[in-house]
Amino acid sequence: MSLATVVETKELIQTVIFALVAGIGVTAIFSVGIWGAARFVDLSQEDRRAAALAAGVAAAVALLVVMAAIVVGVIVMTSK
């Protein structure tokens, strides 16, 4: 009679590490988006158009990356 494996330790550790990295990474990128949006508003009010454009682009790119991470997460969750 063999004992059943209750917990796959390797897979559990891998899941925890990936979740931690993804959580910290997406949070950091989202914070860059917030920073970029706030800087865009501030720089626009100061009539610094080039810097405001750069901050706006940074905010838009960060938003797109966060949305892509959400889509990838949903695809991974539904494919297993």
LUMROLUM-274011 format. One record per residue: chain; x, y, z of N, C-alpha, C in turn; residue in one letter. Coordinates in pm, whole numbers. Example, Ala and Ser with C-alpha at 12.3 -4.5 7.8 and 13.67 -1.06 7.14 Angstrom:
{unit A | n_c1 1319 | n_c2 -569 | n_c3 780 | ca_c1 1230 | ca_c2 -450 | ca_c3 780 | c_c1 1320 | c_c2 -330 | c_c3 780 | code a}
{unit A | n_c1 1285 | n_c2 -225 | n_c3 708 | ca_c1 1367 | ca_c2 -106 | ca_c3 714 | c_c1 1290 | c_c2 3 | c_c3 787 | code s}
// end
This chain:
{unit A | n_c1 84 | n_c2 -117 | n_c3 0 | ca_c1 0 | ca_c2 0 | ca_c3 0 | c_c1 90 | c_c2 125 | c_c3 0 | code m}
{unit A | n_c1 65 | n_c2 215 | n_c3 -91 | ca_c1 148 | ca_c2 335 | ca_c3 -99 | c_c1 74 | c_c2 455 | c_c3 -41 | code s}
{unit A | n_c1 152 | n_c2 545 | n_c3 13 | ca_c1 94 | ca_c2 666 | ca_c3 70 | c_c1 72 | c_c2 768 | c_c3 -41 | code l}
{unit A | n_c1 -44 | n_c2 829 | n_c3 -40 | ca_c1 -74 | ca_c2 932 | ca_c3 -139 | c_c1 -3 | c_c2 1062 | c_c3 -101 | code a}
{unit A | n_c1 38 | n_c2 1135 | n_c3 -200 | ca_c1 100 | ca_c2 1265 | ca_c3 -176 | c_c1 -9 | c_c2 1367 | c_c3 -155 | code t}
{unit A | n_c1 -11 | n_c2 1424 | n_c3 -38 | ca_c1 -114 | ca_c2 1522 | ca_c3 -5 | c_c1 -79 | c_c2 1658 | c_c3 -64 | code v}
{unit A | n_c1 47 | n_c2 1697 | n_c3 -50 | ca_c1 90 | ca_c2 1827 | ca_c3 -98 | c_c1 213 | c_c2 1808 | c_c3 -186 | code v}
{unit A | n_c1 207 | n_c2 1863 | n_c3 -307 | ca_c1 324 | ca_c2 1863 | ca_c3 -395 | c_c1 409 | c_c2 1984 | c_c3 -356 | code e}
{unit A | n_c1 511 | n_c2 1959 | n_c3 -276 | ca_c1 591 | ca_c2 2067 | ca_c3 -218 | c_c1 658 | c_c2 2152 | c_c3 -325 | code t}
{unit A | n_c1 716 | n_c2 2090 | n_c3 -426 | ca_c1 785 | ca_c2 2164 | ca_c3 -531 | c_c1 688 | c_c2 2257 | c_c3 -603 | code k}
{unit A | n_c1 571 | n_c2 2207 | n_c3 -640 | ca_c1 472 | ca_c2 2290 | ca_c3 -709 | c_c1 417 | c_c2 2399 | c_c3 -619 | code e}
{unit A | n_c1 402 | n_c2 2371 | n_c3 -492 | ca_c1 353 | ca_c2 2471 | ca_c3 -397 | c_c1 454 | c_c2 2585 | c_c3 -382 | code l}
{unit A | n_c1 581 | n_c2 2552 | n_c3 -369 | ca_c1 685 | ca_c2 2655 | ca_c3 -356 | c_c1 694 | c_c2 2737 | c_c3 -485 | code i}
{unit A | n_c1 685 | n_c2 2670 | n_c3 -599 | ca_c1 688 | ca_c2 2739 | ca_c3 -727 | c_c1 570 | c_c2 2835 | c_c3 -741 | code q}
{unit A | n_c1 453 | n_c2 2794 | n_c3 -700 | ca_c1 335 | ca_c2 2879 | ca_c3 -707 | c_c1 350 | c_c2 3000 | c_c3 -615 | code t}
{unit A | n_c1 400 | n_c2 2980 | n_c3 -497 | ca_c1 419 | ca_c2 3090 | ca_c3 -402 | c_c1 520 | c_c2 3191 | c_c3 -457 | code v}
{unit A | n_c1 628 | n_c2 3143 | n_c3 -513 | ca_c1 731 | ca_c2 3233 | ca_c3 -567 | c_c1 676 | c_c2 3312 | c_c3 -686 | code i}
{unit A | n_c1 608 | n_c2 3245 | n_c3 -779 | ca_c1 552 | ca_c2 3315 | ca_c3 -894 | c_c1 446 | c_c2 3417 | c_c3 -852 | code f}
{unit A | n_c1 364 | n_c2 3382 | n_c3 -756 | ca_c1 261 | ca_c2 3474 | ca_c3 -709 | c_c1 324 | c_c2 3596 | c_c3 -642 | code a}
{unit A | n_c1 428 | n_c2 3574 | n_c3 -565 | ca_c1 497 | ca_c2 3684 | ca_c3 -499 | c_c1 562 | c_c2 3778 | c_c3 -600 | code l}
{unit A | n_c1 632 | n_c2 3721 | n_c3 -697 | ca_c1 697 | ca_c2 3802 | ca_c3 -800 | c_c1 593 | c_c2 3878 | c_c3 -883 | code v}
{unit A | n_c1 487 | n_c2 3811 | n_c3 -922 | ca_c1 383 | ca_c2 3877 | ca_c3 -1002 | c_c1 313 | c_c2 3986 | c_c3 -921 | code a}
{unit A | n_c1 284 | n_c2 3959 | n_c3 -796 | ca_c1 217 | ca_c2 4058 | ca_c3 -713 | c_c1 301 | c_c2 4183 | c_c3 -692 | code g}
{unit A | n_c1 428 | n_c2 4164 | n_c3 -662 | ca_c1 517 | ca_c2 4279 | ca_c3 -641 | c_c1 540 | c_c2 4351 | c_c3 -774 | code i}
{unit A | n_c1 561 | n_c2 4276 | n_c3 -880 | ca_c1 587 | ca_c2 4338 | ca_c3 -1010 | c_c1 471 | c_c2 4419 | c_c3 -1062 | code g}
{unit A | n_c1 351 | n_c2 4363 | n_c3 -1058 | ca_c1 233 | ca_c2 4435 | ca_c3 -1108 | c_c1 205 | c_c2 4556 | c_c3 -1021 | code v}
{unit A | n_c1 223 | n_c2 4543 | n_c3 -891 | ca_c1 203 | ca_c2 4658 | ca_c3 -802 | c_c1 303 | c_c2 4769 | c_c3 -833 | code t}
{unit A | n_c1 428 | n_c2 4733 | n_c3 -856 | ca_c1 530 | ca_c2 4834 | ca_c3 -888 | c_c1 499 | c_c2 4903 | c_c3 -1021 | code a}
{unit A | n_c1 458 | n_c2 4827 | n_c3 -1120 | ca_c1 426 | ca_c2 4886 | ca_c3 -1250 | c_c1 302 | c_c2 4975 | c_c3 -1239 | code i}
{unit A | n_c1 204 | n_c2 4934 | n_c3 -1161 | ca_c1 85 | ca_c2 5017 | ca_c3 -1142 | c_c1 122 | c_c2 5147 | c_c3 -1073 | code f}
{unit A | n_c1 216 | n_c2 5141 | n_c3 -979 | ca_c1 258 | ca_c2 5264 | ca_c3 -911 | c_c1 330 | c_c2 5358 | c_c3 -1008 | code s}
{unit A | n_c1 402 | n_c2 5304 | n_c3 -1104 | ca_c1 464 | ca_c2 5387 | ca_c3 -1207 | c_c1 355 | c_c2 5456 | c_c3 -1290 | code v}
{unit A | n_c1 247 | n_c2 5385 | n_c3 -1317 | ca_c1 135 | ca_c2 5445 | ca_c3 -1390 | c_c1 71 | c_c2 5559 | c_c3 -1313 | code g}
{unit A | n_c1 54 | n_c2 5542 | n_c3 -1184 | ca_c1 -2 | ca_c2 5649 | ca_c3 -1101 | c_c1 93 | c_c2 5768 | c_c3 -1097 | code i}
{unit A | n_c1 222 | n_c2 5740 | n_c3 -1080 | ca_c1 321 | ca_c2 5847 | ca_c3 -1078 | c_c1 320 | c_c2 5923 | c_c3 -1211 | code w}
{unit A | n_c1 316 | n_c2 5849 | n_c3 -1323 | ca_c1 316 | ca_c2 5913 | ca_c3 -1454 | c_c1 193 | c_c2 6000 | c_c3 -1475 | code g}
{unit A | n_c1 77 | n_c2 5953 | n_c3 -1431 | ca_c1 -46 | ca_c2 6033 | ca_c3 -1445 | c_c1 -39 | c_c2 6159 | c_c3 -1360 | code a}
{unit A | n_c1 12 | n_c2 6147 | n_c3 -1239 | ca_c1 22 | ca_c2 6264 | ca_c3 -1151 | c_c1 123 | c_c2 6364 | c_c3 -1207 | code a}
{unit A | n_c1 236 | n_c2 6314 | n_c3 -1256 | ca_c1 336 | ca_c2 6404 | ca_c3 -1314 | c_c1 282 | c_c2 6470 | c_c3 -1440 | code r}
{unit A | n_c1 204 | n_c2 6395 | n_c3 -1519 | ca_c1 145 | ca_c2 6453 | ca_c3 -1640 | c_c1 59 | c_c2 6574 | c_c3 -1606 | code f}
{unit A | n_c1 -25 | n_c2 6559 | n_c3 -1503 | ca_c1 -112 | ca_c2 6670 | ca_c3 -1462 | c_c1 -27 | c_c2 6787 | c_c3 -1412 | code v}
{unit A | n_c1 69 | n_c2 6759 | n_c3 -1326 | ca_c1 153 | ca_c2 6866 | ca_c3 -1271 | c_c1 230 | c_c2 6940 | c_c3 -1381 | code d}
{unit A | n_c1 292 | n_c2 6865 | n_c3 -1469 | ca_c1 373 | ca_c2 6926 | ca_c3 -1573 | c_c1 288 | c_c2 6998 | c_c3 -1677 | code l}
{unit A | n_c1 168 | n_c2 6949 | n_c3 -1701 | ca_c1 77 | ca_c2 7018 | ca_c3 -1793 | c_c1 37 | c_c2 7154 | c_c3 -1736 | code s}
{unit A | n_c1 15 | n_c2 7161 | n_c3 -1607 | ca_c1 -22 | ca_c2 7287 | ca_c3 -1545 | c_c1 94 | c_c2 7386 | c_c3 -1546 | code q}
{unit A | n_c1 216 | n_c2 7334 | n_c3 -1545 | ca_c1 334 | ca_c2 7420 | ca_c3 -1549 | c_c1 375 | c_c2 7454 | c_c3 -1692 | code e}
{unit A | n_c1 296 | n_c2 7407 | n_c3 -1790 | ca_c1 320 | ca_c2 7432 | ca_c3 -1933 | c_c1 455 | c_c2 7376 | c_c3 -1980 | code d}
{unit A | n_c1 490 | n_c2 7259 | n_c3 -1927 | ca_c1 610 | ca_c2 7186 | ca_c3 -1971 | c_c1 563 | c_c2 7068 | c_c3 -2054 | code r}
{unit A | n_c1 537 | n_c2 7094 | n_c3 -2179 | ca_c1 469 | ca_c2 6998 | ca_c3 -2266 | c_c1 550 | c_c2 6872 | c_c3 -2294 | code r}
{unit A | n_c1 678 | n_c2 6885 | n_c3 -2320 | ca_c1 760 | ca_c2 6768 | ca_c3 -2353 | c_c1 770 | c_c2 6673 | c_c3 -2233 | code a}
{unit A | n_c1 794 | n_c2 6729 | n_c3 -2117 | ca_c1 803 | ca_c2 6646 | ca_c3 -1996 | c_c1 667 | c_c2 6585 | c_c3 -1963 | code a}
{unit A | n_c1 561 | n_c2 6663 | n_c3 -1984 | ca_c1 427 | ca_c2 6610 | ca_c3 -1959 | c_c1 396 | c_c2 6495 | c_c3 -2054 | code a}
{unit A | n_c1 437 | n_c2 6509 | n_c3 -2179 | ca_c1 416 | ca_c2 6402 | ca_c3 -2276 | c_c1 490 | c_c2 6275 | c_c3 -2235 | code l}
{unit A | n_c1 614 | n_c2 6290 | n_c3 -2191 | ca_c1 692 | ca_c2 6174 | ca_c3 -2146 | c_c1 627 | c_c2 6105 | c_c3 -2027 | code a}
{unit A | n_c1 578 | n_c2 6184 | n_c3 -1932 | ca_c1 511 | ca_c2 6126 | ca_c3 -1816 | c_c1 381 | c_c2 6059 | c_c3 -1856 | code a}
{unit A | n_c1 309 | n_c2 6120 | n_c3 -1950 | ca_c1 185 | ca_c2 6059 | ca_c3 -1999 | c_c1 210 | c_c2 5928 | c_c3 -2071 | code g}
{unit A | n_c1 316 | n_c2 5923 | n_c3 -2149 | ca_c1 352 | ca_c2 5799 | ca_c3 -2218 | c_c1 390 | c_c2 5691 | c_c3 -2116 | code v}
{unit A | n_c1 465 | n_c2 5729 | n_c3 -2013 | ca_c1 502 | ca_c2 5633 | ca_c3 -1909 | c_c1 377 | c_c2 5578 | c_c3 -1839 | code a}
{unit A | n_c1 280 | n_c2 5665 | n_c3 -1812 | ca_c1 156 | ca_c2 5621 | ca_c3 -1748 | c_c1 78 | c_c2 5527 | c_c3 -1840 | code a}
{unit A | n_c1 71 | n_c2 5561 | n_c3 -1969 | ca_c1 -4 | ca_c2 5478 | ca_c3 -2064 | c_c1 61 | c_c2 5341 | c_c3 -2081 | code a}
{unit A | n_c1 192 | n_c2 5338 | n_c3 -2092 | ca_c1 263 | ca_c2 5211 | ca_c3 -2107 | c_c1 246 | c_c2 5125 | c_c3 -1982 | code v}
{unit A | n_c1 256 | n_c2 5186 | n_c3 -1865 | ca_c1 236 | ca_c2 5112 | ca_c3 -1740 | c_c1 95 | c_c2 5055 | c_c3 -1733 | code a}
{unit A | n_c1 -4 | n_c2 5133 | n_c3 -1774 | ca_c1 -142 | ca_c2 5085 | ca_c3 -1774 | c_c1 -158 | c_c2 4967 | c_c3 -1869 | code l}
{unit A | n_c1 -98 | n_c2 4975 | n_c3 -1986 | ca_c1 -106 | ca_c2 4864 | ca_c3 -2082 | c_c1 -39 | c_c2 4738 | c_c3 -2029 | code l}
{unit A | n_c1 74 | n_c2 4755 | n_c3 -1961 | ca_c1 144 | ca_c2 4639 | ca_c3 -1905 | c_c1 61 | c_c2 4573 | c_c3 -1795 | code v}
{unit A | n_c1 -1 | n_c2 4654 | n_c3 -1711 | ca_c1 -86 | ca_c2 4599 | ca_c3 -1604 | c_c1 -205 | c_c2 4526 | c_c3 -1664 | code v}
{unit A | n_c1 -267 | n_c2 4585 | n_c3 -1765 | ca_c1 -381 | ca_c2 4518 | ca_c3 -1830 | c_c1 -337 | c_c2 4387 | c_c3 -1896 | code m}
{unit A | n_c1 -219 | n_c2 4386 | n_c3 -1957 | ca_c1 -166 | ca_c2 4263 | ca_c3 -2017 | c_c1 -141 | c_c2 4156 | c_c3 -1911 | code a}
{unit A | n_c1 -90 | n_c2 4198 | n_c3 -1796 | ca_c1 -66 | ca_c2 4102 | ca_c3 -1687 | c_c1 -197 | c_c2 4042 | c_c3 -1637 | code a}
{unit A | n_c1 -302 | n_c2 4123 | n_c3 -1632 | ca_c1 -432 | ca_c2 4073 | ca_c3 -1590 | c_c1 -485 | c_c2 3972 | c_c3 -1692 | code i}
{unit A | n_c1 -472 | n_c2 4004 | n_c3 -1821 | ca_c1 -519 | ca_c2 3912 | ca_c3 -1925 | c_c1 -441 | c_c2 3781 | c_c3 -1920 | code v}
{unit A | n_c1 -310 | n_c2 3789 | n_c3 -1905 | ca_c1 -229 | ca_c2 3667 | ca_c3 -1897 | c_c1 -269 | c_c2 3585 | c_c3 -1774 | code v}
{unit A | n_c1 -292 | n_c2 3651 | n_c3 -1662 | ca_c1 -335 | ca_c2 3582 | ca_c3 -1541 | c_c1 -467 | c_c2 3509 | c_c3 -1559 | code g}
{unit A | n_c1 -561 | n_c2 3574 | n_c3 -1625 | ca_c1 -692 | ca_c2 3510 | ca_c3 -1648 | c_c1 -676 | c_c2 3392 | c_c3 -1743 | code v}
{unit A | n_c1 -593 | n_c2 3407 | n_c3 -1846 | ca_c1 -572 | ca_c2 3295 | ca_c3 -1940 | c_c1 -507 | c_c2 3178 | c_c3 -1868 | code i}
{unit A | n_c1 -407 | n_c2 3204 | n_c3 -1787 | ca_c1 -341 | ca_c2 3095 | ca_c3 -1714 | c_c1 -438 | c_c2 3026 | c_c3 -1619 | code v}
{unit A | n_c1 -518 | n_c2 3106 | n_c3 -1549 | ca_c1 -611 | ca_c2 3047 | ca_c3 -1451 | c_c1 -719 | c_c2 2963 | c_c3 -1519 | code m}
{unit A | n_c1 -765 | n_c2 3004 | n_c3 -1637 | ca_c1 -871 | ca_c2 2929 | ca_c3 -1702 | c_c1 -821 | c_c2 2813 | c_c3 -1786 | code t}
{unit A | n_c1 -691 | n_c2 2808 | n_c3 -1814 | ca_c1 -638 | ca_c2 2699 | ca_c3 -1897 | c_c1 -600 | c_c2 2576 | c_c3 -1816 | code s}
{unit A | n_c1 -599 | n_c2 2586 | n_c3 -1684 | ca_c1 -559 | ca_c2 2471 | ca_c3 -1603 | c_c1 -675 | c_c2 2404 | c_c3 -1538 | code k}
// end
